[in-house]
Amino acid sequence: MIEVMRRAHLLLIIMLFLLGCPLSNDGTTSADKAGLIPGTENPVVKECTKGTAYIYKDYEIHVEPSPEHQGMNIFLYSPEVSNSNPCNLDRATASHIIGTGETEGNNFFAGVYGNYLFIDQGTGPDQRILSIYDLTQKKLILFTEYSDPDLKDGILTYYKTLVPDPGVIKNIPCPDAKKWTDQGLTVLYEQKETFTLKSESRLPVNDYRCRAGQ
């Protein structure tokens, strides 16, 4: 009985402490949870009638489904941003507009990191395209196939599909290749690459793998 009372008293103390010291919460969502490239900045996500707003320290990104193409029209606002009412921003005041149909693929917002904008292009799960825009210089700095991206300290790591040259892929272990082809899947061979945002330099890495594709 004494032990039960002691536990109840301890629980009461913890509850009072939590009430007096609420957990810190800045309202952001992790980039990974928001469906963006891991390692990009964590946004505040606001669902609007016509689309979604991603709010960052220096930028606001608004995406809307394209009425003409599969994908999203992307509107970027900076320095003029909303004052806690992002769903009412005038599209005419956007500093950058990237419309689906104006690029080589279907646009899907993939994240912001500093002054860099990440856009995924594609409709299927395999051999997707990543575009990175330098918003300061207003130019495209990377356009590549990619899978499993991860950004850390300004360096993006990803895998890129190899040309299926028998002389290359024969040295890449792939014990499940026959099983995948028997299931009607494609065997994709990939090499890891890194891309450094600041220097705009790409570097292949001596790291290979295979995976099943559709």
MDTraj code that builds the backbone (N, CA, C; nanometers):
import mdtraj as md
import numpy as np

residues = "MET ILE GLU VAL MET ARG ARG ALA HIS LEU LEU LEU ILE ILE MET LEU PHE LEU LEU GLY CYS PRO LEU SER ASN ASP GLY THR THR SER ALA ASP LYS ALA GLY LEU ILE PRO GLY THR GLU ASN PRO VAL VAL LYS GLU CYS THR LYS GLY THR ALA TYR ILE TYR LYS ASP TYR GLU ILE HIS VAL GLU PRO SER PRO GLU HIS GLN GLY MET ASN ILE PHE LEU TYR SER PRO GLU VAL SER ASN SER ASN PRO CYS ASN LEU ASP ARG ALA THR ALA SER HIS ILE ILE GLY THR GLY GLU THR GLU GLY ASN ASN PHE PHE ALA GLY VAL TYR GLY ASN TYR LEU PHE ILE ASP GLN GLY THR GLY PRO ASP GLN ARG ILE LEU SER ILE TYR ASP LEU THR GLN LYS LYS LEU ILE LEU PHE THR GLU TYR SER ASP PRO ASP LEU LYS ASP GLY ILE LEU THR TYR TYR LYS THR LEU VAL PRO ASP PRO GLY VAL ILE LYS ASN ILE PRO CYS PRO ASP ALA LYS LYS TRP THR ASP GLN GLY LEU THR VAL LEU TYR GLU GLN LYS GLU THR PHE THR LEU LYS SER GLU SER ARG LEU PRO VAL ASN ASP TYR ARG CYS ARG ALA GLY GLN".split()
xyz = np.array([
    [0.0835, -0.1203, 0.0000],
    [0.0000, 0.0000, 0.0000],
    [0.0876, 0.1261, 0.0000],
    [0.1918, 0.1209, 0.0822],
    [0.2821, 0.2354, 0.0884],
    [0.3502, 0.2580, -0.0461],
    [0.3874, 0.1447, -0.1120],
    [0.4543, 0.1553, -0.2416],
    [0.3606, 0.2163, -0.3454],
    [0.2314, 0.1775, -0.3423],
    [0.1330, 0.2327, -0.4368],
    [0.1177, 0.3821, -0.4144],
    [0.1095, 0.4250, -0.2863],
    [0.0959, 0.5663, -0.2553],
    [0.2200, 0.6442, -0.2989],
    [0.3377, 0.5822, -0.2838],
    [0.4614, 0.6494, -0.3238],
    [0.4636, 0.6724, -0.4747],
    [0.4208, 0.5710, -0.5515],
    [0.4191, 0.5832, -0.6968],
    [0.3181, 0.6890, -0.7410],
    [0.2013, 0.6921, -0.6728],
    [0.0995, 0.7909, -0.7074],
    [0.1498, 0.9319, -0.6796],
    [0.2220, 0.9472, -0.5675],
    [0.2760, 1.0790, -0.5327],
    [0.3814, 1.1221, -0.6352],
    [0.4653, 1.0248, -0.6794],
    [0.5685, 1.0545, -0.7783],
    [0.5046, 1.0937, -0.9119],
    [0.3977, 1.0250, -0.9485],
    [0.3276, 1.0558, -1.0722],
    [0.2682, 1.1958, -1.0674],
    [0.2126, 1.2336, -0.9511],
    [0.1558, 1.3672, -0.9352],
    [0.2634, 1.4740, -0.9500],
    [0.3809, 1.4498, -0.8937],
    [0.4908, 1.5458, -0.9048],
    [0.5318, 1.5636, -1.0506],
    [0.5409, 1.4517, -1.1249],
    [0.5799, 1.4583, -1.2663],
    [0.4770, 1.5371, -1.3459],
    [0.3473, 1.5137, -1.3191],
    [0.2422, 1.5838, -1.3923],
    [0.2470, 1.7329, -1.3652],
    [0.2682, 1.7711, -1.2390],
    [0.2775, 1.9118, -1.2044],
    [0.3988, 1.9769, -1.2703],
    [0.5090, 1.9012, -1.2785],
    [0.6287, 1.9545, -1.3433],
    [0.6045, 1.9795, -1.4912],
    [0.5376, 1.8840, -1.5567],
    [0.5097, 1.8984, -1.6996],
    [0.4143, 2.0131, -1.7260],
    [0.3174, 2.0332, -1.6367],
    [0.2234, 2.1440, -1.6539],
    [0.2938, 2.2779, -1.6368],
    [0.3888, 2.2814, -1.5464],
    [0.4602, 2.4063, -1.5236],
    [0.5684, 2.4329, -1.6255],
    [0.6189, 2.3259, -1.6906],
    [0.7271, 2.3391, -1.7894],
    [0.6868, 2.2664, -1.9162],
    [0.6028, 2.3271, -2.0003],
    [0.5569, 2.2595, -2.1210],
    [0.6726, 2.2276, -2.2140],
    [0.6582, 2.1207, -2.2903],
    [0.7606, 2.0804, -2.3847],
    [0.7754, 2.1859, -2.4936],
    [0.8998, 2.2105, -2.5335],
    [0.9257, 2.3067, -2.6399],
    [0.8762, 2.2509, -2.7722],
    [0.8043, 2.3335, -2.8491],
    [0.7508, 2.2892, -2.9777],
    [0.7416, 2.4096, -3.0694],
    [0.8279, 2.4161, -3.1704],
    [0.8273, 2.5304, -3.2607],
    [0.7324, 2.5121, -3.3783],
    [0.6591, 2.4019, -3.3785],
    [0.5590, 2.3800, -3.4828],
    [0.6134, 2.3233, -3.6116],
    [0.7438, 2.2960, -3.6176],
    [0.7991, 2.2429, -3.7414],
    [0.7759, 2.0933, -3.7526],
    [0.7785, 2.0474, -3.8766],
    [0.7697, 1.9052, -3.9078],
    [0.9033, 1.8623, -3.9663],
    [0.9541, 1.7462, -3.9282],
    [1.0814, 1.7012, -3.9836],
    [1.0680, 1.6855, -4.1346],
    [1.1753, 1.7169, -4.2056],
    [1.1732, 1.7071, -4.3518],
    [1.1363, 1.5664, -4.3966],
    [1.1905, 1.4675, -4.3290],
    [1.1624, 1.3284, -4.3648],
    [1.0140, 1.2972, -4.3489],
    [0.9566, 1.3398, -4.2369],
    [0.8140, 1.3141, -4.2120],
    [0.7256, 1.3887, -4.3101],
    [0.7726, 1.5047, -4.3575],
    [0.6957, 1.5840, -4.4533],
    [0.7091, 1.5317, -4.5956],
    [0.7855, 1.4233, -4.6133],
    [0.8038, 1.3662, -4.7464],
    [0.9097, 1.4371, -4.8283],
    [0.9977, 1.5124, -4.7616],
    [1.1031, 1.5859, -4.8298],
    [1.2356, 1.5116, -4.8143],
    [1.3381, 1.5603, -4.8808],
    [1.4679, 1.4937, -4.8755],
    [1.5253, 1.5043, -4.7342],
    [1.5626, 1.3910, -4.6746],
    [1.6203, 1.3943, -4.5395],
    [1.7429, 1.4838, -4.5351],
    [1.7482, 1.5690, -4.4334],
    [1.8611, 1.6594, -4.4174],
    [1.8322, 1.8001, -4.4643],
    [1.7256, 1.8185, -4.5433],
    [1.6849, 1.9540, -4.5769],
    [1.6176, 2.0153, -4.4540],
    [1.5904, 2.1439, -4.4592],
    [1.5387, 2.2134, -4.3422],
    [1.3980, 2.1659, -4.3065],
    [1.3674, 2.1715, -4.1772],
    [1.2358, 2.1307, -4.1296],
    [1.1369, 2.2462, -4.1463],
    [1.0254, 2.2242, -4.2165],
    [0.9304, 2.3328, -4.2392],
    [0.8149, 2.3318, -4.1403],
    [0.7463, 2.4443, -4.1337],
    [0.6118, 2.4473, -4.0777],
    [0.5181, 2.4224, -4.1947],
    [0.4351, 2.3210, -4.1841],
    [0.3491, 2.2812, -4.2952],
    [0.2066, 2.3281, -4.2701],
    [0.1505, 2.3963, -4.3665],
    [0.0137, 2.4476, -4.3566],
    [-0.0668, 2.3980, -4.4757],
    [-0.1736, 2.3228, -4.4477],
    [-0.2612, 2.2757, -4.5539],
    [-0.3607, 2.3849, -4.5908],
    [-0.3650, 2.4188, -4.7187],
    [-0.4545, 2.5228, -4.7679],
    [-0.5603, 2.4621, -4.8587],
    [-0.6592, 2.5400, -4.8944],
    [-0.7669, 2.4904, -4.9796],
    [-0.7140, 2.4449, -5.1149],
    [-0.6194, 2.5210, -5.1710],
    [-0.5691, 2.4915, -5.3051],
    [-0.4386, 2.4130, -5.3067],
    [-0.3809, 2.3868, -5.1921],
    [-0.2530, 2.3173, -5.1906],
    [-0.1907, 2.3171, -5.0530],
    [-0.0594, 2.3244, -5.0489],
    [0.0140, 2.3166, -4.9227],
    [0.1207, 2.4252, -4.9186],
    [0.1390, 2.4848, -4.8005],
    [0.2433, 2.5847, -4.7798],
    [0.3501, 2.5264, -4.6876],
    [0.4759, 2.5460, -4.7269],
    [0.5906, 2.5047, -4.6462],
    [0.6626, 2.6327, -4.6043],
    [0.6663, 2.6578, -4.4767],
    [0.7169, 2.7848, -4.4255],
    [0.8537, 2.7640, -4.3608],
    [0.9515, 2.8416, -4.4097],
    [1.0879, 2.8355, -4.3590],
    [1.1273, 2.9718, -4.3039],
    [1.2494, 2.9801, -4.2534],
    [1.2972, 3.1054, -4.1965],
    [1.3034, 3.2159, -4.3012],
    [1.3566, 3.1848, -4.4184],
    [1.3785, 3.2862, -4.5210],
    [1.2866, 3.2730, -4.6420],
    [1.2167, 3.1613, -4.6523],
    [1.1333, 3.1366, -4.7703],
    [0.9994, 3.0771, -4.7298],
    [0.9024, 3.0977, -4.8176],
    [0.7780, 3.0217, -4.8112],
    [0.7584, 2.9562, -4.9475],
    [0.7277, 2.8285, -4.9445],
    [0.7041, 2.7524, -5.0666],
    [0.5587, 2.7087, -5.0670],
    [0.4898, 2.7383, -5.1765],
    [0.3509, 2.6958, -5.1911],
    [0.3402, 2.6055, -5.3138],
    [0.2739, 2.4937, -5.2969],
    [0.2567, 2.4004, -5.4079],
    [0.1080, 2.3777, -5.4308],
    [0.0742, 2.3688, -5.5576],
    [-0.0645, 2.3427, -5.5970],
    [-0.0654, 2.2377, -5.7064],
    [-0.1627, 2.1462, -5.7049],
    [-0.1724, 2.0495, -5.8146],
    [-0.1922, 2.1219, -5.9469],
    [-0.1173, 2.0788, -6.0479],
    [-0.1310, 2.1397, -6.1794],
    [-0.2624, 2.0963, -6.2432],
    [-0.3400, 2.1890, -6.3006],
    [-0.4645, 2.1508, -6.3664],
    [-0.4424, 2.0861, -6.5030],
    [-0.3203, 2.0949, -6.5553],
    [-0.2931, 2.0461, -6.6904],
    [-0.1977, 1.9274, -6.6952],
    [-0.1119, 1.9131, -6.5950],
    [-0.0115, 1.8077, -6.5965],
    [-0.0093, 1.7375, -6.4612],
    [0.0465, 1.6169, -6.4610],
    [0.0659, 1.5496, -6.3334],
    [0.1831, 1.6154, -6.2625],
    [0.1650, 1.6474, -6.1374],
    [0.2696, 1.7157, -6.0633],
    [0.2184, 1.8432, -5.9990],
    [0.3099, 1.9259, -5.9558],
    [0.2764, 2.0460, -5.8810],
    [0.3348, 2.1711, -5.9463],
    [0.2601, 2.2799, -5.9368],
    [0.3153, 2.4117, -5.9647],
    [0.3726, 2.4641, -5.8344],
    [0.4942, 2.5167, -5.8404],
    [0.5668, 2.5559, -5.7202],
    [0.5870, 2.7072, -5.7199],
    [0.5449, 2.7720, -5.6119],
    [0.5568, 2.9172, -5.5975],
    [0.6472, 2.9460, -5.4780],
    [0.7497, 3.0259, -5.4991],
    [0.8436, 3.0582, -5.3926],
    [0.8345, 3.2063, -5.3594],
    [0.8263, 3.2345, -5.2296],
    [0.8124, 3.3726, -5.1837],
    [0.9315, 3.4100, -5.0962],
    [0.9978, 3.5182, -5.1326],
    [1.1058, 3.5773, -5.0538],
    [1.1548, 3.7024, -5.1270],
    [1.1724, 3.8137, -5.0604],
    [1.1571, 3.8353, -4.9157],
    [1.0125, 3.8584, -4.8716],
    [0.9217, 3.8843, -4.9684],
    [0.7825, 3.9070, -4.9281],
    [0.7173, 3.7738, -4.8939],
    [0.6783, 3.7610, -4.7695],
    [0.6139, 3.6381, -4.7235],
    [0.4863, 3.6754, -4.6494],
    [0.4111, 3.5730, -4.6142],
    [0.2851, 3.5982, -4.5452],
    [0.3106, 3.6329, -4.3995],
    [0.2164, 3.6951, -4.3382],
    [0.2220, 3.7231, -4.1950],
    [0.1204, 3.6336, -4.1256],
    [0.1640, 3.5089, -4.1059],
    [0.0838, 3.4056, -4.0387],
    [-0.0435, 3.3681, -4.1135],
    [-0.0540, 3.4047, -4.2405],
    [-0.1711, 3.3664, -4.3189],
    [-0.1259, 3.3243, -4.4592],
    [-0.0487, 3.2155, -4.4687],
    [0.0142, 3.1783, -4.5954],
    [-0.0836, 3.1381, -4.7054],
    [-0.2028, 3.0968, -4.6697],
    [-0.2962, 3.0493, -4.7713],
    [-0.3535, 3.1626, -4.8564],
    [-0.3314, 3.2871, -4.8159],
    [-0.3872, 3.4003, -4.8900],
    [-0.2833, 3.4775, -4.9705],
    [-0.1651, 3.4227, -4.9885],
    [-0.0629, 3.4925, -5.0658],
    [-0.1025, 3.5030, -5.2119],
    [-0.0751, 3.6196, -5.2705],
    [-0.1059, 3.6451, -5.4107],
    [0.0002, 3.5771, -5.4970],
    [-0.0412, 3.4916, -5.5887],
    [0.0538, 3.4205, -5.6741],
    [0.1358, 3.5165, -5.7591],
    [0.0815, 3.6331, -5.7889],
    [0.1529, 3.7305, -5.8722],
    [0.2741, 3.7894, -5.8016],
    [0.2801, 3.7768, -5.6700],
    [0.3921, 3.8340, -5.5950],
    [0.5032, 3.7323, -5.5682],
    [0.4881, 3.6105, -5.6193],
    [0.5913, 3.5088, -5.5985],
    [0.7209, 3.5512, -5.6658],
    [0.8330, 3.5305, -5.5968],
    [0.9619, 3.5687, -5.6538],
    [1.0116, 3.4662, -5.7551],
    [0.9712, 3.3402, -5.7397],
    [1.0044, 3.2348, -5.8352],
    [0.8795, 3.1506, -5.8575],
    [0.8550, 3.1136, -5.9816],
    [0.7444, 3.0235, -6.0143],
    [0.8000, 2.9145, -6.1047],
    [0.7866, 2.7899, -6.0617],
    [0.8305, 2.6764, -6.1425],
    [0.7072, 2.5930, -6.1719],
    [0.6600, 2.6023, -6.2936],
    [0.5367, 2.5345, -6.3310],
    [0.5625, 2.3998, -6.3953],
    [0.4832, 2.3012, -6.3581],
    [0.4902, 2.1721, -6.4246],
    [0.4531, 2.1923, -6.5706],
    [0.5314, 2.1333, -6.6580],
    [0.5131, 2.1536, -6.8007],
    [0.6222, 2.2434, -6.8571],
    [0.6853, 2.3232, -6.7698],
    [0.7951, 2.4089, -6.8143],
    [0.9295, 2.3384, -6.8003],
    [0.9312, 2.2258, -6.7306],
    [1.0543, 2.1498, -6.7116],
    [1.0424, 2.0163, -6.7850],
    [1.1455, 1.9337, -6.7724],
    [1.1474, 1.8064, -6.8436],
    [1.0703, 1.6966, -6.7708],
    [1.0136, 1.7270, -6.6578],
    [0.9389, 1.6260, -6.5846],
    [0.8309, 1.6886, -6.4998],
    [0.7632, 1.6062, -6.4237],
    [0.6580, 1.6544, -6.3348],
    [0.7210, 1.6995, -6.2031],
    [0.6838, 1.8169, -6.1590],
    [0.7487, 1.8767, -6.0425],
    [0.6826, 1.8355, -5.9115],
    [0.7662, 1.8012, -5.8154],
    [0.7214, 1.7786, -5.6793],
    [0.8236, 1.8441, -5.5869],
    [0.7771, 1.9312, -5.5000],
    [0.8666, 2.0002, -5.4078],
    [0.9360, 1.8986, -5.3186],
    [1.0699, 1.9119, -5.3035],
    [1.1471, 1.8131, -5.2285],
    [1.2287, 1.8727, -5.1154],
    [1.2225, 2.0050, -5.0950],
    [1.2909, 2.0609, -4.9790],
    [1.3659, 2.1889, -5.0079],
    [1.4063, 2.2547, -4.8993],
    [1.4881, 2.3755, -4.9038],
    [1.6040, 2.3568, -4.8069],
    [1.7212, 2.4014, -4.8488],
    [1.8385, 2.3991, -4.7609],
    [1.9164, 2.5263, -4.7865],
    [1.9160, 2.6180, -4.6907],
    [1.9793, 2.7463, -4.7148],
    [1.9135, 2.8166, -4.8322],
    [1.9931, 2.8493, -4.9323],
    [1.9409, 2.9148, -5.0525],
    [1.9272, 2.8182, -5.1699],
    [1.9052, 2.6910, -5.1377],
    [1.8926, 2.5899, -5.2420],
    [1.7522, 2.5283, -5.2390],
    [1.6947, 2.5141, -5.3561],
    [1.5606, 2.4565, -5.3712],
    [1.5731, 2.3209, -5.4390],
    [1.5107, 2.2195, -5.3796],
    [1.5156, 2.0829, -5.4305],
    [1.3798, 2.0475, -5.4932],
    [1.3840, 1.9946, -5.6153],
    [1.2613, 1.9556, -5.6847],
    [1.2779, 1.8147, -5.7402],
    [1.1843, 1.7287, -5.7078],
    [1.1805, 1.5925, -5.7607],
    [1.0957, 1.5933, -5.8870],
    [1.1401, 1.5184, -5.9877],
    [1.0662, 1.5118, -6.1130],
    [1.0485, 1.3664, -6.1534],
    [0.9251, 1.3272, -6.1748],
    [0.8966, 1.1911, -6.2163],
    [0.7614, 1.1470, -6.1658],
    [0.7150, 1.0367, -6.2197],
    [0.5849, 0.9843, -6.1788],
    [0.5941, 0.8444, -6.1207],
    [0.7032, 0.7729, -6.1468],
    [0.7181, 0.6366, -6.0973],
    [0.8170, 0.6297, -5.9831],
    [0.8282, 0.5120, -5.9196],
    [0.9177, 0.4977, -5.8047],
    [1.0647, 0.4833, -5.8416],
    [1.0946, 0.4547, -5.9678],
    [1.2319, 0.4265, -6.0077],
    [1.2866, 0.5329, -6.1016],
    [1.4187, 0.5487, -6.0981],
    [1.4913, 0.6379, -6.1876],
    [1.4293, 0.7779, -6.1890],
    [1.4096, 0.8302, -6.0712],
    [1.3544, 0.9642, -6.0587],
    [1.4627, 1.0688, -6.0819],
    [1.4216, 1.1904, -6.1112],
    [1.5137, 1.2991, -6.1411],
    [1.5095, 1.4010, -6.0283],
    [1.6266, 1.4479, -5.9890],
    [1.6369, 1.5533, -5.8887],
    [1.6982, 1.6770, -5.9527],
    [1.6325, 1.7913, -5.9330],
    [1.6867, 1.9194, -5.9753],
    [1.7130, 2.0034, -5.8513],
    [1.8281, 2.0700, -5.8479],
    [1.8603, 2.1614, -5.7393],
    [1.8867, 2.2987, -5.7992],
    [1.8178, 2.3995, -5.7455],
    [1.8324, 2.5368, -5.7919],
    [1.9041, 2.6203, -5.6861],
    [2.0023, 2.6952, -5.7296],
    [2.0660, 2.7945, -5.6438],
    [1.9819, 2.9214, -5.6550],
    [1.9100, 2.9546, -5.5493],
    [1.8171, 3.0680, -5.5545],
    [1.8902, 3.2013, -5.5530],
    [2.0119, 3.2047, -5.5009],
    [2.0887, 3.3294, -5.4997],
    [2.1372, 3.3636, -5.6406],
    [2.1910, 3.2630, -5.7094],
    [2.2411, 3.2845, -5.8444],
    [2.1342, 3.2625, -5.9520],
    [2.0176, 3.2132, -5.9077],
    [1.9050, 3.1882, -5.9971],
    [1.9448, 3.0962, -6.1127],
    [1.9997, 2.9812, -6.0744],
    [2.0394, 2.8866, -6.1787],
    [2.0251, 2.7432, -6.1296],
    [2.0135, 2.6524, -6.2255],
    [2.0078, 2.5099, -6.1969],
    [2.1502, 2.4590, -6.1793],
    [2.1781, 2.3926, -6.0661],
    [2.3140, 2.3456, -6.0412],
    [2.3255, 2.1935, -6.0435],
    [2.2135, 2.1224, -6.0388],
    [2.2199, 1.9760, -6.0465],
    [2.0940, 1.9231, -6.1130],
    [2.1136, 1.8294, -6.2048],
    [2.0028, 1.7600, -6.2701],
    [2.0489, 1.6171, -6.2882],
    [1.9936, 1.5240, -6.2090],
    [2.0463, 1.3886, -6.2091],
    [1.9399, 1.2870, -6.1721],
    [1.9563, 1.1640, -6.2191],
    [1.8786, 1.0538, -6.1649],
    [1.9244, 1.0292, -6.0214],
    [1.8330, 0.9797, -5.9386],
    [1.8738, 0.9578, -5.7996],
    [1.7778, 0.8638, -5.7289],
    [1.8275, 0.8065, -5.6200],
    [1.7442, 0.7313, -5.5251],
    [1.8123, 0.7377, -5.3893],
    [1.7347, 0.7194, -5.2839],
    [1.7827, 0.7197, -5.1453],
    [1.8726, 0.8402, -5.1150],
    [1.8221, 0.9616, -5.1316],
    [1.9049, 1.0791, -5.1045],
    [1.9170, 1.1071, -4.9552],
    [2.0263, 1.1706, -4.9196],
    [2.0460, 1.2146, -4.7812],
    [2.1408, 1.3338, -4.7835],
    [2.1028, 1.4387, -4.7136],
    [2.1814, 1.5623, -4.7122],
    [2.2398, 1.5839, -4.5731],
    [2.3690, 1.6117, -4.5689],
    [2.4341, 1.6369, -4.4403],
    [2.5473, 1.7361, -4.4613],
    [2.5437, 1.8457, -4.3853],
    [2.6485, 1.9483, -4.3899],
    [2.6719, 1.9991, -4.5316],
    [2.5636, 2.0140, -4.6074],
    [2.5747, 2.0693, -4.7417],
    [2.6218, 1.9718, -4.8473],
    [2.6333, 1.8452, -4.8127],
    [2.6752, 1.7426, -4.9087],
    [2.5615, 1.6428, -4.9267],
    [2.5146, 1.6293, -5.0489],
    [2.4062, 1.5369, -5.0808],
    [2.4648, 1.4040, -5.1268],
    [2.4171, 1.2966, -5.0664],
    [2.4568, 1.1620, -5.1064],
    [2.3350, 1.0922, -5.1664],
    [2.3560, 1.0232, -5.2761],
    [2.2456, 0.9541, -5.3431],
    [2.3017, 0.8419, -5.4304],
    [2.2144, 0.7580, -5.4825],
    [2.2541, 0.6531, -5.5756],
    [2.2025, 0.6875, -5.7147],
    [2.2840, 0.6560, -5.8150],
    [2.2498, 0.6846, -5.9536],
    [2.2558, 0.5561, -6.0343],
    [2.1559, 0.5360, -6.1204],
    [2.1481, 0.4143, -6.1999],
    [2.2637, 0.4059, -6.2989],
    [2.3249, 0.2884, -6.3063],
    [2.4334, 0.2644, -6.3999],
    [2.3793, 0.2169, -6.5343],
    [2.4519, 0.2468, -6.6402],
    [2.4208, 0.1866, -6.7695],
    [2.4471, 0.0370, -6.7567],
    [2.3497, -0.0476, -6.7950],
    [2.3653, -0.1928, -6.7722],
    [2.4692, -0.2574, -6.8626],
    [2.5954, -0.2166, -6.8465],
    [2.7062, -0.2755, -6.9214],
    [2.7473, -0.4057, -6.8529],
    [2.7405, -0.5198, -6.9235],
    [2.7752, -0.6482, -6.8592],
    [2.9138, -0.6463, -6.7970],
    [3.0074, -0.5727, -6.8575],
    [3.1421, -0.5681, -6.8028],
    [3.1499, -0.4977, -6.6698],
    [3.0504, -0.4155, -6.6393],
    [3.0481, -0.3419, -6.5136],
    [2.9653, -0.4144, -6.4089],
    [2.8449, -0.4527, -6.4475],
    [2.7522, -0.5067, -6.3482],
    [2.7860, -0.6489, -6.3044],
    [2.8691, -0.7192, -6.3813],
    [2.9016, -0.8567, -6.3422],
    [2.9793, -0.8618, -6.2111],
    [3.0440, -0.7513, -6.1765],
    [3.1220, -0.7476, -6.0526],
    [3.0432, -0.6925, -5.9341],
    [2.9144, -0.6634, -5.9556],
    [2.8299, -0.6125, -5.8478],
    [2.7458, -0.7275, -5.7933],
    [2.7680, -0.7702, -5.6711],
    [2.6899, -0.8820, -5.6161],
    [2.5404, -0.8513, -5.6173],
    [2.4631, -0.9458, -5.6656],
    [2.3176, -0.9276, -5.6684],
    [2.2507, -1.0645, -5.6583],
    [2.2517, -1.1251, -5.5394],
    [2.2034, -1.2626, -5.5236],
    [2.0548, -1.2802, -5.5522],
    [1.9763, -1.1704, -5.5448],
    [1.8319, -1.1838, -5.5662],
    [1.7880, -1.1456, -5.7069],
    [1.8835, -1.1263, -5.7975],
    [1.8502, -1.0796, -5.9320],
    [1.7528, -1.1742, -6.0029],
    [1.7806, -1.3027, -5.9996],
    [1.6930, -1.3979, -6.0698],
    [1.5541, -1.4003, -6.0080],
    [1.5472, -1.3931, -5.8768],
    [1.4169, -1.3924, -5.8092],
    [1.3353, -1.2713, -5.8526],
    [1.3995, -1.1565, -5.8635],
    [1.3283, -1.0354, -5.9036],
    [1.2787, -1.0447, -6.0478],
    [1.3656, -1.0940, -6.1369],
    [1.3232, -1.1042, -6.2771],
    [1.2111, -1.2077, -6.2918],
    [1.2150, -1.3157, -6.2139],
    [1.1073, -1.4155, -6.2173],
    [0.9755, -1.3552, -6.1705],
    [0.9831, -1.2521, -6.0865],
    [0.8629, -1.1843, -6.0377],
    [0.8172, -1.0728, -6.1312],
    [0.8868, -1.0578, -6.2426],
    [0.8506, -0.9535, -6.3390],
    [0.9069, -0.8179, -6.3060],
    [1.0035, -0.8133, -6.2141],
    [1.0653, -0.6869, -6.1764],
    [1.1931, -0.6629, -6.2566],
    [1.2402, -0.5405, -6.2531],
    [1.3642, -0.5033, -6.3196],
    [1.4763, -0.4991, -6.2171],
    [1.5948, -0.5392, -6.2587],
    [1.7107, -0.5311, -6.1716],
    [1.7856, -0.4025, -6.2043],
    [1.7977, -0.3156, -6.1071],
    [1.8671, -0.1881, -6.1240],
    [2.0021, -0.1928, -6.0522],
    [2.1050, -0.1545, -6.1233],
    [2.2388, -0.1463, -6.0647],
    [2.2724, 0.0013, -6.0457],
    [2.3236, 0.0348, -5.9275],
    [2.3447, 0.1751, -5.8939],
    [2.4821, 0.1989, -5.8327],
    [2.5294, 0.3228, -5.8508],
    [2.6535, 0.3669, -5.7890],
    [2.6260, 0.4898, -5.7041],
    [2.6907, 0.4969, -5.5897],
    [2.6729, 0.6126, -5.5021],
    [2.7494, 0.7322, -5.5575],
    [2.6895, 0.8506, -5.5412],
    [2.7546, 0.9760, -5.5761],
    [2.7336, 1.0761, -5.4641],
    [2.8208, 1.1757, -5.4600],
    [2.8011, 1.2887, -5.3694],
    [2.7998, 1.4171, -5.4514],
    [2.7247, 1.5144, -5.4017],
    [2.7215, 1.6462, -5.4650],
    [2.7342, 1.7502, -5.3556],
    [2.8375, 1.8329, -5.3663],
    [2.8613, 1.9388, -5.2690],
    [2.7957, 2.0671, -5.3188],
    [2.7019, 2.1191, -5.2426],
    [2.6241, 2.2341, -5.2871],
    [2.7114, 2.3571, -5.3107],
    [2.7988, 2.3884, -5.2174],
    [2.8756, 2.5123, -5.2254],
    [2.9678, 2.5153, -5.3464],
    [3.0361, 2.4052, -5.3728],
    [3.1312, 2.4013, -5.4841],
    [3.0685, 2.3494, -5.6132],
    [2.9450, 2.2994, -5.6034],
    [2.8727, 2.2436, -5.7187],
    [2.9517, 2.1285, -5.7819],
    [3.0169, 2.0494, -5.7005],
    [3.1006, 1.9408, -5.7511],
    [3.0381, 1.8047, -5.7230],
    [3.0430, 1.7196, -5.8251],
    [2.9931, 1.5830, -5.8140],
    [3.1113, 1.4870, -5.8046],
    [3.0942, 1.3835, -5.7226],
    [3.2023, 1.2882, -5.7032],
    [3.1450, 1.1471, -5.6943],
    [3.1798, 1.0596, -5.7909],
    [3.1352, 0.9198, -5.7789],
    [3.2093, 0.8509, -5.6650],
    [3.1399, 0.7607, -5.5987],
    [3.1964, 0.6880, -5.4853],
    [3.2063, 0.5411, -5.5227],
    [3.3106, 0.4764, -5.4778],
    [3.3302, 0.3348, -5.5072],
    [3.2390, 0.2492, -5.4194],
    [3.1098, 0.2669, -5.4415],
    [3.0072, 0.1968, -5.3633],
    [2.8937, 0.1629, -5.4584],
    [2.8691, 0.0336, -5.4771],
    [2.7700, -0.0120, -5.5753],
    [2.6654, -0.0989, -5.5064],
    [2.5503, -0.1076, -5.5688],
    [2.4451, -0.1939, -5.5150],
    [2.3480, -0.2315, -5.6261],
    [2.2638, -0.3266, -5.5983],
    [2.1539, -0.3596, -5.6885],
    [2.0249, -0.3564, -5.6090],
    [1.9148, -0.3297, -5.6784],
    [1.7844, -0.3314, -5.6132],
    [1.6786, -0.3649, -5.7162],
    [1.5620, -0.4021, -5.6684],
    [1.4517, -0.4343, -5.7579],
    [1.3792, -0.3073, -5.8012],
    [1.3438, -0.2993, -5.9277],
    [1.2683, -0.1865, -5.9801],
    [1.1424, -0.2363, -6.0496],
    [1.0568, -0.1427, -6.0803],
    [0.9302, -0.1780, -6.1461],
    [0.9363, -0.1467, -6.2948],
])
top = md.Topology()
chain = top.add_chain()
for i, resn in enumerate(residues, 1):
    res = top.add_residue(resn, chain, resSeq=i)
    for name in ("N", "CA", "C"):
        top.add_atom(name, md.element.get_by_symbol(name[0]), res)
traj = md.Trajectory(xyz[None], top)
